[in-house]
Amino acid sequence: MTAQQVTKGSGYNTNLSYNGLTNQIATPGYGYDANGNLTAMPALSMGYDGKNRMITSTPTTGRRRCTPTGRAGSGWAERSAGPE
C-alpha cells in the first residue's frame, strides 16, 4: 500500500477495528446485512440484489448515486438519487 496525502477536506479513518469471528469492520458507522454484505460506511450506503450483487451505491451526504449500467464491461453510471 502506498501512502497518500489528503490535500482537501479530511481523509477516511484508517484506524478500524474488526470482528474476528465475522471478519467484518466493527467500527461505528459501518453496517452489514444478514448476508454479510457491507451496507453502510461513513458517507456511503450500498444496496444489493437477491444474488448479493451490489446494485446501488449512494452518498449519504448528497443526492447522487451510482448504479450498474447493465451493459457488459461498461461499469457504473452516476444517476440522481430521486425516488425509485
N, CA and C atoms as a LAMMPS dump frame, in Angstrom:
ITEM: TIMESTEP
0
ITEM: NUMBER OF ATOMS
252
ITEM: BOX BOUNDS ff ff ff
-5.0000000000000000e+02 5.0000000000000000e+02
-5.0000000000000000e+02 5.0000000000000000e+02
-5.0000000000000000e+02 5.0000000000000000e+02
ITEM: ATOMS id mol type element x y z
1 1 1 N 0.85 -1.179 0
2 1 2 C 0 0 0
3 1 3 C 0.89 1.235 0
4 2 1 N 0.538 2.191 -0.823
5 2 2 C 1.326 3.414 -0.871
6 2 3 C 0.662 4.487 -0.03
7 3 1 N 1.455 5.38 0.477
8 3 2 C 0.941 6.475 1.306
9 3 3 C 0.289 7.517 0.416
10 4 1 N -0.763 8.135 0.912
11 4 2 C -1.428 9.209 0.192
12 4 3 C -1.567 10.399 1.115
13 5 1 N -1.515 11.574 0.542
14 5 2 C -1.652 12.793 1.318
15 5 3 C -2.997 13.431 1.001
16 6 1 N -3.754 13.782 2.032
17 6 2 C -5.028 14.458 1.838
18 6 3 C -4.734 15.921 1.563
19 7 1 N -5.233 16.413 0.428
20 7 2 C -4.947 17.798 0.059
21 7 3 C -6.15 18.717 0.26
22 8 1 N -7.355 18.156 0.425
23 8 2 C -8.53 18.982 0.625
24 8 3 C -9.512 18.196 1.501
25 9 1 N -10.058 18.828 2.493
26 9 2 C -11.004 18.144 3.369
27 9 3 C -10.288 17.214 4.332
28 10 1 N -10.975 16.162 4.716
29 10 2 C -10.358 15.199 5.625
30 10 3 C -10.407 13.822 5.002
31 11 1 N -9.446 13.004 5.336
32 11 2 C -9.368 11.657 4.791
33 11 3 C -10.223 10.686 5.58
34 12 1 N -10.34 9.479 5.069
35 12 2 C -11.077 8.423 5.751
36 12 3 C -10.327 7.949 6.975
37 13 1 N -11.077 7.458 7.945
38 13 2 C -10.489 6.871 9.141
39 13 3 C -9.844 5.545 8.761
40 14 1 N -8.559 5.433 8.94
41 14 2 C -7.874 4.179 8.627
42 14 3 C -7.59 3.367 9.883
43 15 1 N -8.053 3.845 11.019
44 15 2 C -7.884 3.134 12.281
45 15 3 C -9.19 2.392 12.579
46 16 1 N -9.37 1.229 11.955
47 16 2 C -10.604 0.474 12.074
48 16 3 C -10.42 -0.717 13.001
49 17 1 N -11.514 -1.103 13.663
50 17 2 C -11.487 -2.332 14.454
51 17 3 C -12.304 -3.384 13.715
52 18 1 N -11.966 -4.65 13.934
53 18 2 C -12.584 -5.754 13.211
54 18 3 C -13.105 -6.814 14.162
55 19 1 N -14.197 -7.471 13.765
56 19 2 C -14.736 -8.6 14.495
57 19 3 C -14.029 -9.842 13.958
58 20 1 N -13.273 -10.502 14.802
59 20 2 C -12.504 -11.673 14.381
60 20 3 C -13.36 -12.867 13.998
61 21 1 N -14.592 -12.947 14.494
62 21 2 C -15.47 -14.074 14.17
63 21 3 C -16.151 -13.909 12.813
64 22 1 N -16.502 -12.675 12.47
65 22 2 C -17.22 -12.431 11.214
66 22 3 C -16.332 -11.828 10.13
67 23 1 N -15.137 -11.389 10.509
68 23 2 C -14.223 -10.719 9.586
69 23 3 C -14.861 -9.453 9.004
70 24 1 N -15.654 -8.757 9.837
71 24 2 C -16.306 -7.526 9.43
72 24 3 C -15.774 -6.355 10.249
73 25 1 N -15.883 -5.169 9.687
74 25 2 C -15.46 -3.959 10.387
75 25 3 C -16.426 -3.713 11.535
76 26 1 N -15.884 -3.496 12.733
77 26 2 C -16.701 -3.28 13.929
78 26 3 C -16.732 -1.807 14.349
79 27 1 N -16.04 -0.96 13.658
80 27 2 C -16.003 0.466 13.957
81 27 3 C -17.391 1.072 13.726
82 28 1 N -17.885 1.918 14.647
83 28 2 C -19.188 2.563 14.452
84 28 3 C -19.267 3.28 13.106
85 29 1 N -20.437 3.196 12.484
86 29 2 C -20.64 3.823 11.183
87 29 3 C -20.632 2.831 10.038
88 30 1 N -20.216 1.578 10.31
89 30 2 C -20.194 0.529 9.299
90 30 3 C -21.29 -0.467 9.612
91 31 1 N -22.006 -0.935 8.599
92 31 2 C -23.094 -1.875 8.83
93 31 3 C -23.148 -2.943 7.758
94 32 1 N -23.744 -4.067 8.1
95 32 2 C -23.846 -5.216 7.209
96 32 3 C -25.266 -5.753 7.223
97 33 1 N -25.687 -6.363 6.121
98 33 2 C -26.992 -7.016 6.111
99 33 3 C -26.838 -8.462 6.588
100 34 1 N -27.946 -9.208 6.609
101 34 2 C -27.93 -10.583 7.119
102 34 3 C -27.044 -11.508 6.289
103 35 1 N -26.771 -11.146 5.037
104 35 2 C -25.912 -11.964 4.182
105 35 3 C -24.439 -11.595 4.296
106 36 1 N -24.127 -10.6 5.121
107 36 2 C -22.741 -10.185 5.297
108 36 3 C -22.271 -9.126 4.321
109 37 1 N -23.173 -8.568 3.523
110 37 2 C -22.806 -7.504 2.587
111 37 3 C -22.638 -6.187 3.336
112 38 1 N -21.596 -5.461 3.018
113 38 2 C -21.386 -4.135 3.59
114 38 3 C -22.466 -3.206 3.052
115 39 1 N -23.315 -2.666 3.94
116 39 2 C -24.422 -1.824 3.507
117 39 3 C -24.267 -0.362 3.907
118 40 1 N -23.383 -0.088 4.845
119 40 2 C -23.204 1.295 5.291
120 40 3 C -21.778 1.521 5.734
121 41 1 N -21.277 2.682 5.385
122 41 2 C -19.987 3.166 5.867
123 41 3 C -20.095 4.677 5.903
124 42 1 N -19.209 5.349 6.602
125 42 2 C -19.337 6.806 6.679
126 42 3 C -19.468 7.431 5.28
127 43 1 N -20.531 8.176 5.085
128 43 2 C -20.811 8.936 3.864
129 43 3 C -21.236 8.091 2.669
130 44 1 N -21.527 6.78 2.856
131 44 2 C -21.915 5.946 1.718
132 44 3 C -22.791 4.796 2.186
133 45 1 N -23.849 4.514 1.424
134 45 2 C -24.656 3.319 1.685
135 45 3 C -24.742 2.508 0.399
136 46 1 N -24.867 1.199 0.539
137 46 2 C -24.885 0.304 -0.6
138 46 3 C -26.102 -0.611 -0.521
139 47 1 N -26.657 -0.963 -1.677
140 47 2 C -27.775 -1.885 -1.749
141 47 3 C -27.418 -3.059 -2.642
142 48 1 N -28.039 -4.204 -2.39
143 48 2 C -27.709 -5.443 -3.097
144 48 3 C -28.971 -6.113 -3.616
145 49 1 N -28.827 -6.914 -4.669
146 49 2 C -29.958 -7.675 -5.172
147 49 3 C -29.993 -9.048 -4.503
148 50 1 N -30.91 -9.905 -4.935
149 50 2 C -31.08 -11.218 -4.339
150 50 3 C -29.897 -12.151 -4.51
151 51 1 N -28.997 -11.823 -5.435
152 51 2 C -27.792 -12.632 -5.649
153 51 3 C -26.568 -12.002 -4.981
154 52 1 N -26.81 -11.066 -4.066
155 52 2 C -25.749 -10.386 -3.322
156 52 3 C -24.817 -9.569 -4.215
157 53 1 N -25.345 -9.08 -5.321
158 53 2 C -24.566 -8.193 -6.193
159 53 3 C -24.934 -6.764 -5.847
160 54 1 N -23.928 -5.917 -5.696
161 54 2 C -24.207 -4.514 -5.38
162 54 3 C -24.96 -3.887 -6.547
163 55 1 N -26.098 -3.248 -6.229
164 55 2 C -26.889 -2.608 -7.282
165 55 3 C -26.996 -1.103 -7.108
166 56 1 N -26.709 -0.591 -5.909
167 56 2 C -26.679 0.855 -5.72
168 56 3 C -25.547 1.233 -4.779
169 57 1 N -25.034 2.399 -4.973
170 57 2 C -24.021 2.997 -4.11
171 57 3 C -24.406 4.469 -3.976
172 58 1 N -24.853 4.865 -2.78
173 58 2 C -25.428 6.19 -2.599
174 58 3 C -24.698 6.983 -1.519
175 59 1 N -24.175 8.149 -1.851
176 59 2 C -23.59 9.004 -0.809
177 59 3 C -24.67 9.42 0.175
178 60 1 N -24.381 9.345 1.45
179 60 2 C -25.362 9.729 2.463
180 60 3 C -25.44 11.239 2.623
181 61 1 N -24.507 11.974 2.051
182 61 2 C -24.478 13.42 2.197
183 61 3 C -24.899 14.157 0.936
184 62 1 N -25.208 13.434 -0.15
185 62 2 C -25.547 14.104 -1.401
186 62 3 C -26.772 13.492 -2.046
187 63 1 N -27.053 13.939 -3.25
188 63 2 C -28.229 13.454 -3.96
189 63 3 C -27.847 12.708 -5.225
190 64 1 N -26.688 12.088 -5.267
191 64 2 C -26.252 11.326 -6.439
192 64 3 C -26 9.893 -6.006
193 65 1 N -26.264 8.959 -6.883
194 65 2 C -25.968 7.572 -6.597
195 65 3 C -25.418 6.912 -7.841
196 66 1 N -24.775 5.783 -7.669
197 66 2 C -24.25 5.021 -8.792
198 66 3 C -25 3.703 -8.877
199 67 1 N -25.316 3.3 -10.102
200 67 2 C -25.983 2.033 -10.332
201 67 3 C -25.285 1.34 -11.498
202 68 1 N -25.344 -0.001 -11.541
203 68 2 C -24.716 -0.678 -12.684
204 68 3 C -25.453 -0.329 -13.971
205 69 1 N -24.732 -0.211 -15.063
206 69 2 C -25.339 0.183 -16.329
207 69 3 C -26.089 -0.966 -16.982
208 70 1 N -25.766 -2.202 -16.628
209 70 2 C -26.429 -3.35 -17.231
210 70 3 C -25.804 -3.772 -18.548
211 71 1 N -24.744 -3.088 -18.957
212 71 2 C -24.06 -3.448 -20.19
213 71 3 C -22.693 -4.02 -19.831
214 72 1 N -22.368 -5.158 -20.387
215 72 2 C -21.103 -5.824 -20.082
216 72 3 C -19.925 -4.897 -20.324
217 73 1 N -19.066 -4.799 -19.331
218 73 2 C -17.85 -4.015 -19.454
219 73 3 C -18.026 -2.518 -19.328
220 74 1 N -19.258 -2.046 -19.115
221 74 2 C -19.447 -0.597 -19.071
222 74 3 C -19.464 -0.03 -17.663
223 75 1 N -19.471 -0.888 -16.648
224 75 2 C -19.323 -0.415 -15.276
225 75 3 C -20.554 0.245 -14.693
226 76 1 N -20.324 1.332 -13.951
227 76 2 C -21.367 2.009 -13.182
228 76 3 C -21.664 3.365 -13.775
229 77 1 N -22.886 3.827 -13.584
230 77 2 C -23.287 5.151 -14.057
231 77 3 C -23.816 5.974 -12.902
232 78 1 N -23.489 7.246 -12.907
233 78 2 C -23.993 8.147 -11.873
234 78 3 C -25.407 8.581 -12.24
235 79 1 N -26.309 8.539 -11.273
236 79 2 C -27.696 8.908 -11.502
237 79 3 C -28.152 9.809 -10.358
238 80 1 N -29.187 10.597 -10.602
239 80 2 C -29.716 11.39 -9.5
240 80 3 C -30.408 10.454 -8.522
241 81 1 N -30.348 10.786 -7.247
242 81 2 C -30.852 9.896 -6.204
243 81 3 C -32.288 10.22 -5.839
244 82 1 N -33.149 10.32 -6.818
245 82 2 C -34.558 10.562 -6.561
246 82 3 C -35.263 9.274 -6.182
247 83 1 N -36.563 9.322 -5.999
248 83 2 C -37.321 8.114 -5.654
249 83 3 C -37.195 7.056 -6.733
250 84 1 N -37.224 5.811 -6.314
251 84 2 C -37.098 4.687 -7.254
252 84 3 C -38.431 4.396 -7.886
